[in-house]
Amino acid sequence: MNIKAAYLHLLSDAVSSVAVILGGIAIYYLSVYWLDPVLTILIAAYVLKESFHILTDALHVLMEGTPEGISLDDIKNAVEKFEHVVNIHHIHVWSVGENDIHLEAHVNIDNMMTVDSDMLRDKIEKELHDKFEIHHATIQFECGKCENEKIIQI
């Protein structure tokens, strides 16, 4: 978002400079005095439109919303395909920045040795990274502990 905002700033400066030069030439030679406020309004409208998109993206990150393009049902299906996984629930996915996605979830598994559950966790984390670009996953294994096994606890 910072790069996009910097790009918008530089682009609006460049467009404004070109508009001022061309507007000045048109006003000088053609006496079209109304062109200056029209160009100003058009440039301002473009900057406001683009700024609104940056603001909504930043607000989505600050409110820890689920990143666009990530489906909790798809995550559920991907994790539940692993052997020894009974279900996944209490899934929370959010982004800390544009490309830094985090996940925390409860995974109900079969009763197994700790070393086996560590290997399972590694496989799940790799799948989440490769398929959904989730860079940080906190997975809480449990064995029939939660009463409410919905995707999101309300």
Protein Blocks (a to p, Z undefined) as FASTA:
>chain_A
ZZmmmmmmmmmmmmmmmmmmmmmmmmmmnopaklmmmmmmmmmmmmmmmmmmmmmmmmmm
mnopacehiafklmmmmmmmpghiabdchiacddfbfklccdddddddddddfklmmmmm
mmmmmmmmmmnopabdcddddehkafblcfbdZZ
